Amino acid sequence: MTHDVLTVRNVSKTFLPNIIALEKASLNVRKGEVHCLLGANGAGKSTLLKIIAGALRPSAGELMLDGKPVDVWSPAEAARLGISMIYQELDLVPQLTVEENLFLGHAPRTFGVIHKRERRRRSIEALQRVGANFGPEIRVEALSVANQQLTAIARSLTMDAKIIIMDEPSASLNETELESVFEVIRDLVSQGVAILYVSHRLGELRAIGDRMTVLRGGCTIDTFDVSKTGDEALVEAIIGKERSLVERQERAPVTGGVAMQVRHLKGAEGLEIRDFEVRWGEVCGLTGLNGSGRTSFLKSLFGARPFEGEVDIENERFHPRHPAHAIRSGLGLVPENRKTEGLILHAPIYKNATLPSMRESWLTRHNWQKERTRPVLQSLSTKYGRPEQAVVQLSGGNQQKVVLAKWIINGARILLLDEPSRGLDIGAKADLYTLVDRLARDGAAVIVASSELDELYAACDTIWVFHEGRNIARYNPSATDRDTILKATILGDAGIGAHTVRDHHVQH
């Protein structure tokens, strides 16, 4: 019988003042298996991974490798023991080359002299194994996010790892790149390497996983055999019986006037948008393949990227030269990467939530900031300890609510949400779209860009398909089936039920 490479036994972790992140969590990962870790945001997944990788010390419990107790007191010690961690937030050095990143801290050397030829040979070999189409000499900062992810995975292959931990590796990969990663995983598993794989996408886990362990509230709920367990049982274990998957509900017709009209917008990288509009009280979805221009469009509207063209807000010309102009005009952007672009992670919650509204004031009024923050966070059902708590200590879903809170506090009426559900579990996604619906009912105009068509189909009044920098078709999801929209997204052609950009006078 295959033995356990890693055993986590009754591990607990408590943060001050009284935040219990893990409570007697347990799991075991076998040699040559892909073991998936599931759980809602705040369930304790990240804390458990950091403990295994030596980035955090447990408050109680023990870790065992190959049946022997180990003290993983640092990431360097974890690497020495054969534990390799690939974080969701990549820990690469942008200014160094791919090759230098692959062997940072463990380059082949003799008497301190690096064997560059051997390093280059092994770098090329590792990149080939992950299906990379770039060489080892390129600087990491010049790579796309997807290729940086492949670099991080290739780096783990340069170490003699017994177990590789992959935290949301698919978040920035397209299907072709993800399949390359899966091929690497299968190759490693066949050689006896164990993989601990974290993702929220059940279909993805079914394609690669052998067993799944579910965490909820910092506790281990159960471990399931992937091939013998249905989706409903897994969803119930993850979020409990009281929550359900996002489903499309009947939506009242949008009756508000036009909030924003984009007659023509031309930007970098081939972005060219025509005859786009969103109304007050409308949830407008943007779907498209990676690189279709959705993020560039939202950043242009927010003044973060230059553009040429004609854009109106309530029939008044709008051409932001910088984000401050857009904010003054009532716009708020929830960026794709909330941790680097949407939050100051180590600052208190109340300072993050009131940052835009304090931009005109030279006097910091802490009590006022806290008073403004508390009711908004409560209305968003945000789970946190105190307003003074660092936002980095919150789960991903609650961090996202803080980003939204700052625009609600600032009075934003046009909300631009770029991949708002990325990295969130099923329950947190349901919370997010319930909130989006409520904001629209209160009169806001909401534009949501997402790679998850199912979510847009469930939540939006209108869905625009973006393809190669252009908005090619608009659909009413209440009158169009999901597959028609998906086909247009893949093929780049407007199908039956679409209003093309030439039909922008059609009534909603």
C-alpha positions in Angstrom: 0.0 0.0 0.0 1.2 3.5 -0.8 2.6 5.2 2.2 1.9 8.8 3.4 4.6 11.3 2.5 3.0 14.1 4.5 0.8 13.8 7.6 -0.8 16.8 9.3 -2.1 15.8 12.7 -4.4 18.1 14.9 -2.7 21.3 13.8 -4.1 24.5 15.3 -3.1 28.2 14.8 -4.3 31.2 16.8 -3.5 34.8 15.9 -3.7 37.6 18.4 -5.9 38.9 19.8 -8.3 35.9 19.6 -8.5 34.8 15.9 -8.6 31.0 15.5 -7.5 30.2 12.0 -7.1 26.5 12.5 -8.4 24.1 15.1 -7.1 20.5 15.1 -6.9 20.3 11.3 -5.6 17.0 9.9 -4.8 15.5 6.5 -2.5 13.0 4.9 -0.9 13.1 1.4 0.2 9.8 -0.1 3.2 9.3 -2.3 2.4 9.6 -6.0 -1.1 11.2 -5.5 -2.7 14.6 -6.2 -4.4 15.6 -3.0 -6.7 18.5 -3.3 -7.5 21.0 -0.5 -10.9 22.7 -0.6 -12.6 25.2 1.7 -14.4 28.5 1.8 -12.4 31.7 2.2 -11.4 31.9 5.8 -11.6 28.2 6.2 -7.9 28.0 7.1 -6.4 26.8 3.8 -3.7 29.5 3.4 -2.8 29.2 7.1 -2.4 25.4 6.8 -0.3 25.7 3.6 2.0 28.3 5.3 2.5 26.0 8.3 3.5 23.1 6.0 5.8 25.4 4.0 7.5 26.7 7.2 6.2 30.3 6.8 4.1 30.0 10.0 4.6 28.1 13.2 1.6 26.1 14.5 0.2 26.8 17.9 -0.4 23.0 18.4 -0.2 19.7 16.5 2.5 18.0 14.5 3.7 17.4 11.0 5.3 14.2 9.8 7.2 13.4 6.6 7.5 9.7 5.6 6.1 8.8 9.1 8.7 10.8 11.1 7.9 14.0 13.1 9.6 17.1 11.6 10.0 20.7 12.8 9.4 22.9 9.7 10.7 26.1 11.4 11.4 28.1 8.2 10.8 27.9 4.4 14.5 27.1 3.9 14.1 24.1 6.3 10.9 23.0 4.4 12.9 23.1 1.1 15.7 21.0 2.7 13.1 18.5 3.9 11.7 18.2 0.3 8.7 20.5 0.6 8.3 23.0 -2.3 5.6 25.7 -2.2 4.2 27.6 -5.1 2.2 30.6 -3.7 -0.8 32.1 -5.5 1.0 35.5 -5.1 4.2 34.5 -6.9 7.4 35.1 -5.0 9.6 35.7 -8.0 12.2 38.4 -8.3 11.1 40.5 -11.4 14.5 42.1 -12.1 16.3 38.7 -12.4 16.2 36.4 -15.4 14.0 33.2 -15.5 17.2 31.1 -15.1 18.3 33.1 -12.0 14.9 32.7 -10.4 14.7 29.0 -11.1 17.9 28.4 -9.1 17.8 31.3 -6.6 19.4 30.0 -3.4 20.3 26.5 -4.8 22.3 27.1 -8.0 24.8 24.3 -8.9 28.2 25.5 -7.7 31.7 24.4 -6.5 33.5 26.4 -3.8 31.0 29.2 -4.3 31.4 29.4 -8.1 28.1 28.9 -10.0 28.2 26.4 -12.9 26.4 28.6 -15.4 26.4 26.0 -18.2 24.8 23.4 -15.9 22.3 25.9 -14.6 21.3 26.9 -18.2 20.9 23.2 -19.2 18.7 22.4 -16.2 16.7 25.6 -16.7 15.9 24.7 -20.3 14.9 21.2 -19.2 12.6 22.5 -16.5 11.0 25.1 -18.8 10.4 22.4 -21.5 8.6 20.2 -18.9 6.1 22.9 -18.2 5.5 23.7 -21.9 7.0 27.2 -21.7 7.5 29.0 -25.0 10.1 31.4 -23.6 13.8 31.0 -22.8 15.8 31.1 -19.5 17.5 34.4 -20.4 14.4 36.6 -20.3 13.8 38.8 -17.3 10.7 37.8 -15.3 9.3 41.3 -15.3 8.9 41.0 -19.1 6.7 37.9 -18.8 2.9 37.8 -18.7 1.3 36.7 -15.5 0.6 33.3 -17.0 4.2 32.8 -17.9 5.4 33.9 -14.5 3.2 31.2 -13.1 4.8 28.6 -15.3 8.2 29.9 -14.2 7.2 29.4 -10.5 6.1 25.8 -11.3 9.4 25.2 -13.3 11.4 26.4 -10.3 9.8 23.7 -8.1 11.0 21.1 -10.6 14.6 22.2 -10.1 14.4 21.1 -6.4 14.4 17.5 -5.2 10.9 17.8 -3.8 9.0 15.0 -2.2 5.8 17.1 -2.1 4.9 20.1 -4.1 2.2 22.5 -2.9 0.3 24.4 -5.6 -1.9 27.2 -4.3 -4.4 28.2 -7.0 -2.0 27.6 -9.9 -4.7 27.9 -12.5 -5.8 31.4 -11.5 -3.8 33.1 -14.3 -3.6 30.3 -16.9 -5.6 29.6 -20.0 -6.8 26.1 -20.9 -3.7 25.3 -23.0 -1.3 26.4 -20.3 -3.3 24.6 -17.6 -3.2 21.4 -19.6 0.6 21.8 -19.8 0.7 22.1 -16.0 -1.5 19.0 -15.7 0.9 17.0 -17.9 3.7 18.1 -15.6 1.7 17.1 -12.6 1.0 13.6 -14.1 4.6 13.2 -14.9 5.7 14.1 -11.4 3.1 11.8 -9.8 4.2 8.9 -12.0 7.7 9.4 -10.5 6.3 9.2 -6.9 6.1 12.9 -6.1 3.1 14.0 -4.1 1.1 17.1 -5.0 -1.0 19.1 -2.6 -3.3 21.1 -5.0 -5.5 24.0 -4.0 -8.3 25.4 -6.3 -11.9 26.4 -6.1 -12.8 24.9 -9.5 -14.4 21.5 -9.0 -14.1 20.6 -12.7 -10.4 21.3 -12.6 -9.9 19.2 -9.4 -11.8 16.3 -10.9 -9.5 16.4 -13.9 -6.3 16.1 -11.9 -7.2 15.1 -8.3 -7.2 11.7 -6.5 -8.5 12.7 -3.1 -9.9 15.9 -1.6 -9.8 17.2 2.0 -12.3 19.9 2.9 -11.7 22.5 5.6 -14.5 24.6 7.1 -14.1 27.0 10.0 -10.5 26.0 10.5 -11.5 22.3 11.0 -11.1 19.2 8.8 -14.6 18.2 7.6 -13.7 15.0 5.7 -11.5 13.5 3.0 -13.3 12.3 -0.2 -12.3 10.1 -3.1 -12.7 12.3 -6.2 -14.1 9.6 -8.5 -16.7 8.5 -5.9 -18.0 11.8 -4.7 -20.6 14.0 -6.5 -20.5 17.8 -6.7 -23.4 18.3 -4.4 -21.7 16.4 -1.5 -18.5 18.4 -2.0 -20.4 21.7 -2.1 -22.3 20.8 1.0 -19.1 20.0 2.8 -17.4 23.2 1.7 -20.2 25.7 2.5 -22.7 23.8 4.6 -26.3 23.0 3.8 -27.5 26.6 4.2 -25.7 27.9 1.1 -26.3 27.1 -2.6 -24.4 27.6 -5.9 -25.0 30.8 -7.8 -28.1 30.4 -9.9 -29.9 32.8 -12.3 -32.9 34.5 -10.8 -35.5 36.4 -12.6 -34.4 40.1 -12.8 -36.7 43.1 -13.1 -36.3 45.1 -16.4 -33.7 47.9 -16.1 -35.6 51.2 -16.3 -32.8 53.7 -15.4 -31.4 56.1 -17.9 -28.0 55.7 -19.6 -25.3 56.2 -17.0 -22.3 55.9 -19.3 -22.1 55.8 -23.1 -18.9 54.9 -24.9 -19.4 56.0 -28.5 -15.8 55.2 -29.4 -12.8 54.3 -27.3 -9.4 53.4 -28.8 -6.5 52.4 -26.6 -3.2 50.5 -26.5 -2.8 46.8 -27.6 -5.6 47.0 -30.2 -8.4 48.1 -27.9 -11.2 49.6 -29.8 -14.7 49.8 -28.2 -17.8 51.2 -30.0 -21.4 51.8 -29.0 -21.1 50.5 -25.5 -23.5 51.7 -22.7 -24.5 50.8 -19.2 -27.7 52.1 -17.4 -28.4 53.2 -13.9 -29.5 50.1 -12.0 -27.9 47.7 -14.5 -25.4 44.9 -14.0 -23.5 44.7 -17.2 -21.1 41.7 -17.7 -18.0 41.6 -19.9 -16.9 38.1 -21.0 -14.1 37.0 -23.3 -11.0 34.9 -23.6 -7.7 36.0 -21.9 -6.4 39.1 -23.6 -9.7 40.1 -25.1 -9.4 43.6 -23.7 -11.7 43.6 -20.7 -9.1 44.8 -18.2 -7.7 47.4 -20.6 -11.2 48.8 -21.1 -12.0 49.1 -17.4 -8.6 50.7 -16.6 -9.1 53.1 -19.5 -12.5 54.2 -18.1 -10.8 54.6 -14.6 -8.1 56.9 -16.1 -5.3 54.4 -15.4 -4.6 54.0 -19.2 -4.7 56.6 -21.9 -7.2 56.4 -24.7 -8.7 58.4 -27.5 -12.4 58.7 -28.1 -15.8 59.9 -26.9 -17.2 58.8 -23.6 -20.2 60.4 -21.8 -21.5 60.2 -18.3 -25.2 61.3 -18.2 -24.6 63.2 -21.5 -21.5 65.0 -20.3 -18.2 64.4 -21.9 -15.9 62.2 -19.7 -12.2 61.8 -20.5 -10.2 61.0 -17.3 -6.5 61.8 -17.5 -5.8 60.0 -14.2 -7.8 57.9 -11.6 -8.4 60.9 -9.4 -10.5 62.5 -12.2 -12.5 59.3 -12.6 -13.0 59.1 -8.8 -14.3 62.6 -8.7 -16.7 61.7 -11.5 -18.2 58.9 -9.4 -16.3 55.9 -10.6 -14.8 53.1 -8.5 -12.5 50.3 -9.7 -12.2 46.9 -8.0 -9.0 45.7 -9.7 -8.1 42.2 -10.8 -5.3 42.0 -8.3 -6.9 43.3 -5.1 -3.7 42.6 -3.0 -1.3 44.8 -5.0 -3.7 47.3 -6.6 -6.7 47.5 -4.4 -5.4 47.4 -0.8 -2.6 48.4 1.5 -2.3 45.0 3.1 -0.6 45.9 6.3 -2.7 49.0 7.0 -5.8 48.8 9.2 -9.1 47.9 7.7 -10.6 51.4 8.5 -7.8 53.2 6.7 -8.2 51.0 3.6 -12.0 51.5 3.6 -11.8 55.3 3.8 -8.7 55.9 1.6 -10.5 57.5 -1.4 -12.8 59.7 0.8 -9.8 61.1 2.7 -7.9 62.2 -0.5 -8.9 65.8 -0.1 -8.1 66.1 3.6 -4.7 66.7 5.1 -6.0 65.9 8.6 -6.4 62.3 9.5 -9.5 61.7 11.7 -9.3 58.2 12.9 -12.6 58.1 14.9 -14.5 59.5 11.9 -12.9 56.9 9.6 -13.9 54.1 11.9 -17.4 55.4 12.3 -17.8 55.6 8.5 -16.3 52.1 8.1 -18.3 50.0 10.6 -21.8 50.3 9.2 -20.7 49.7 5.6 -18.7 46.6 6.5 -21.7 45.4 8.6 -24.0 45.9 5.6 -21.6 43.9 3.5 -21.6 41.1 6.1 -17.8 41.4 6.5 -16.2 39.1 9.0 -13.4 40.9 10.9 -12.2 41.5 14.5 -11.7 45.2 14.9 -11.4 48.2 12.4 -7.8 48.5 13.6 -7.0 44.9 12.3 -4.6 44.7 9.4 -6.5 43.9 6.2 -3.9 41.2 5.4 -5.3 39.1 8.2 -8.7 38.8 6.4 -9.8 36.0 4.1 -9.9 36.8 0.3 -13.7 37.3 0.3 -13.6 39.7 3.2 -10.6 41.6 1.6 -12.8 42.0 -1.5 -15.6 43.4 0.6 -13.2 46.0 2.1 -12.3 47.1 -1.5 -16.0 47.5 -2.3 -16.6 49.3 1.0 -14.1 52.1 0.1 -16.1 52.9 -3.0 -19.4 52.8 -1.3 -18.1 55.1 1.5 -16.8 57.4 -1.2 -20.2 57.5 -3.0 -19.2 55.9 -6.3 -22.2 55.4 -8.6 -20.4 53.6 -11.5 -18.6 50.5 -10.3 -16.0 48.7 -12.4 -15.3 45.2 -11.1 -12.5 43.3 -12.7 -12.5 39.6 -12.0 -14.1 40.3 -8.6 -14.6 36.6 -7.7 -11.1 35.3 -8.6 -9.8 33.2 -5.7 -13.2 33.2 -3.9 -15.0 30.1 -2.8 -18.6 29.3 -3.9 -20.2 30.8 -0.8 -18.1 34.0 -1.1 -19.1 34.3 -4.7 -22.7 34.1 -3.8 -22.2 36.8 -1.3 -20.4 39.0 -3.8 -23.2 38.8 -6.5 -25.9 39.3 -3.9 -24.1 42.5 -3.0 -23.7 43.5 -6.7 -27.5 43.0 -7.2 -28.2 45.1 -4.1 -25.9 47.9 -5.3 -27.7 47.9 -8.7 -31.1 48.0 -7.0 -29.9 51.0 -5.1 -29.3 52.7 -8.5 -25.6 52.1 -9.2 -24.4 51.1 -12.7 -22.2 48.1 -12.4 -19.8 46.7 -15.0 -18.4 43.2 -14.1 -15.6 41.7 -16.2 -15.1 37.9 -15.5 -13.7 34.8 -17.0 -16.5 32.8 -15.3 -19.4 33.0 -17.8 -21.6 31.0 -15.5 -21.4 33.7 -12.9 -22.1 36.5 -15.4 -25.0 34.5 -16.8 -26.5 34.2 -13.4 -26.1 37.7 -12.2 -26.2 40.1 -15.2 -28.9 42.0 -17.0 -26.6 42.3 -20.1 -23.5 40.5 -21.3 -21.1 41.9 -23.8 -18.7 39.6 -25.6 -15.1 41.0 -26.0 -12.8 39.6 -28.7 -9.3 40.8 -29.6 -9.9 44.2 -28.1 -13.4 44.8 -29.5 -16.9 44.5 -28.1 -18.5 42.3 -30.8 -21.9 41.4 -29.4 -24.4 42.2 -26.6 -26.8 39.5 -25.2 -29.7 39.5 -22.9 -29.1 36.4 -20.8 -32.8 36.1 -19.9 -33.5 35.5 -23.5 -30.4 33.7 -24.7 -28.9 30.4 -23.6 -25.5 30.2 -22.1 -24.0 28.1 -24.9 -24.8 30.7 -27.5 -22.8 33.3 -25.6 -20.0 30.8 -25.0 -19.8 30.0 -28.7 -19.5 33.7 -29.5 -16.7 34.1 -26.9 -14.7 31.2 -28.4 -15.3 31.9 -32.0 -15.4 35.7 -31.9 -18.6 35.7 -33.9 -22.0 37.2 -32.9 -24.6 34.4 -32.9 -28.4 34.3 -32.8 -29.8 36.5 -30.1 -27.0 39.0 -30.2 -27.2 42.8 -30.7 -23.9 43.7 -32.5 -22.3 47.0 -32.0 -24.2 48.3 -35.0 -27.5 47.7 -33.2 -26.9 50.0 -30.2 -30.4 51.6 -30.5 -32.1 48.4 -29.5 -34.1 48.9 -26.3 -33.2 46.9 -23.1 
